[in-house]
Amino acid sequence: MRVIIVGSGVSGLILGHCLLRAGIDDFVILERRSDPVEQHGGGIGFFPQSFRILDQLGLLDDIQKLSAPLRRWAHMDPRGHVVSDGNLWDILTKK
């Protein structure tokens, strides 16, 4: 059976990595863009439950070396107006 992974985002790439670790190499990752890496700003956030999976795959240490902790965020509507925001550092340090 051949596995088809749609999209080369974080989930698709991690799934491909998992398949290789399981000895399954008959898969293809489909991506509509010619360059899956965007050339403008952005970020990827991982929730704590993701760390266990990344650790089991042996990827957590490398990802943490390349990462910075999330200190602030903002949710915006389609027009760019802030709907809600938060300062995670203040929440964690109870300021």
C-alpha positions in Angstrom: 0.0 0.0 0.0 1.3 3.4 -0.9 0.8 6.3 1.5 -0.1 9.8 0.2 0.5 12.8 2.4 -1.2 15.9 1.4 0.8 19.0 2.3 4.3 19.6 3.4 3.5 21.5 6.6 4.6 20.5 10.0 2.1 17.6 10.3 2.9 16.3 6.8 6.7 16.4 7.3 6.5 14.8 10.8 4.2 12.1 9.4 6.8 11.4 6.6 9.5 11.2 9.3 7.4 8.8 11.3 6.8 6.5 8.3 10.5 6.4 7.6 11.3 5.5 11.2 8.7 2.7 10.9 10.5 1.4 7.9 7.8 2.5 5.4 9.3 4.3 2.5 6.6 3.9 -0.1 5.0 7.3 0.3 4.7 10.6 -1.5 4.2 14.1 -0.1 2.0 16.3 -2.3 2.6 20.0 -2.2 0.9 22.5 -4.5 3.6 25.2 -4.2 7.0 24.8 -5.9 8.7 26.1 -2.8 7.0 25.0 0.4 9.0 27.5 2.5 7.5 30.9 2.5 9.9 33.8 1.9 8.1 36.2 4.4 7.6 36.3 8.1 5.7 33.8 10.1 6.1 31.3 12.8 5.3 27.8 13.9 4.0 27.1 17.4 4.0 23.8 19.2 1.7 23.0 22.1 3.2 21.0 25.0 1.6 17.8 23.9 3.6 18.0 20.6 6.9 17.9 22.6 6.4 14.3 23.5 6.1 13.2 19.9 9.1 15.4 18.8 11.1 13.9 21.7 10.2 10.3 20.7 11.3 11.1 17.1 14.6 12.5 18.4 13.8 16.0 17.0 13.0 18.0 20.1 16.5 19.0 21.1 17.3 20.3 17.6 14.0 22.2 17.4 14.5 23.8 20.8 18.0 25.0 19.7 16.4 26.8 16.8 13.4 28.1 18.7 12.5 31.0 20.9 9.8 30.9 23.5 6.4 32.5 22.8 6.0 35.6 24.9 3.2 37.5 23.2 0.5 36.8 20.6 -2.4 38.6 18.9 -5.4 37.2 17.1 -6.5 39.5 14.2 -9.6 39.7 12.0 -9.3 39.7 8.2 -8.8 43.5 8.3 -5.8 43.3 10.6 -7.6 44.6 13.7 -6.6 42.9 17.0 -9.4 40.8 18.3 -7.6 39.5 21.4 -4.0 39.4 22.6 -2.0 38.2 25.5 1.3 38.2 27.1 2.2 34.6 27.9 5.3 35.7 29.9 3.1 37.7 32.3 0.6 34.8 32.6 3.4 32.3 33.4 5.2 34.5 35.8 1.9 35.7 37.4 2.6 39.4 37.0 
